[in-house]
Amino acid sequence: MSWAKAAARDEQSWYVVNNQVYSHDKNADYLHETPLVTGTKRGDSGFGFSRVEHDLNQAILANQVVFRSGATAGSNAYAGLDVGIIVAALIMAAGCAWGLARRLAEYR
């Protein structure tokens, strides 16, 4: 399973706990709200948020690896193209000079 899918799954369970927190807060039931917010065990909001954050960080790292690999492959795909463009430009300039010289020779 991808890290993004794991984050989406963990996010849903975090939302369930977070809704409980808001419900307790709305009812001023701070005795039950506080442990859900500050707790670090499974079923607490802090634990759920840490899981989501971890999953998202891993997804970002995995995508950066893929991006770097693709960027490197793309960069290497154009190796030597700059030299080819310079050579083509010089040939074009020489061709233009030759053609212009022939036209000017017609007027002499």
C-alpha positions in Angstrom: 0.0 0.0 0.0 1.3 3.5 -0.8 2.1 6.0 1.9 -0.6 8.3 0.6 -3.2 5.6 0.9 -2.0 4.9 4.4 -2.3 8.6 5.3 -5.8 8.7 4.0 -6.8 5.6 6.0 -5.2 7.0 9.2 -6.7 10.4 8.6 -10.2 8.9 8.7 -9.6 7.4 12.1 -8.0 10.6 13.3 -11.1 12.5 12.2 -13.3 10.1 14.2 -11.3 10.9 17.4 -11.1 14.6 16.5 -14.9 14.7 16.2 -15.2 13.2 19.7 -12.8 15.9 20.9 -15.1 18.6 19.4 -18.2 17.0 20.8 -16.6 16.9 24.3 -15.5 20.5 23.9 -18.9 21.6 22.8 -20.5 20.1 25.9 -17.7 21.5 28.1 -16.7 17.9 29.1 -13.1 18.7 29.6 -12.5 15.7 31.8 -13.0 13.4 28.7 -11.6 15.9 26.1 -8.2 16.5 27.6 -6.9 12.9 27.6 -8.1 12.5 24.0 -6.1 15.6 23.0 -3.0 15.1 25.1 -2.8 11.3 25.0 -0.2 9.4 23.0 -1.8 6.0 22.9 -3.8 4.4 20.1 -7.3 6.1 20.0 -6.0 9.5 21.1 -6.0 12.5 18.8 -2.2 13.1 19.2 -1.4 9.5 18.3 -3.7 9.7 15.2 -2.2 12.9 14.1 1.3 11.6 14.5 0.4 8.6 12.3 -1.0 10.8 9.6 2.0 13.1 9.8 4.4 10.1 9.6 2.6 8.7 6.6 2.6 12.0 4.8 6.3 12.5 5.4 7.0 9.1 4.1 4.9 9.8 1.0 6.8 13.0 0.4 10.1 11.3 0.7 9.0 8.5 -1.7 7.8 11.1 -4.2 11.1 13.0 -3.9 13.0 9.8 -4.8 10.9 9.3 -7.9 11.2 12.9 -8.9 15.0 13.0 -8.5 15.2 9.8 -10.5 13.1 11.2 -13.3 14.9 14.6 -13.2 18.2 12.8 -13.5 17.0 10.6 -16.4 15.5 13.7 -18.1 18.7 15.6 -17.7 20.8 12.8 -19.1 18.4 12.4 -22.1 19.6 15.8 -23.4 23.3 15.2 -23.0 25.2 16.5 -26.0 22.2 18.4 -27.3 24.0 21.7 -26.6 26.9 20.7 -28.8 24.6 19.6 -31.5 22.8 22.9 -31.5 26.1 24.8 -31.7 27.3 22.7 -34.6 23.9 23.1 -36.4 24.1 26.9 -35.9 27.6 27.1 -37.3 26.6 25.0 -40.4 23.6 27.3 -40.8 25.8 30.4 -40.5 28.3 29.0 -43.0 25.5 28.1 -45.4 24.0 31.6 -45.2 27.4 33.2 -45.8 28.0 30.9 -48.8 24.6 31.6 -50.3 24.9 35.4 -49.7 28.4 35.3 -51.3 27.0 33.6 -54.4 24.1 36.2 -54.7 26.6 39.1 -54.2 28.9 37.5 -56.9 26.0 37.7 -59.4 25.9 41.5 -59.0 29.7 42.0 -59.8 
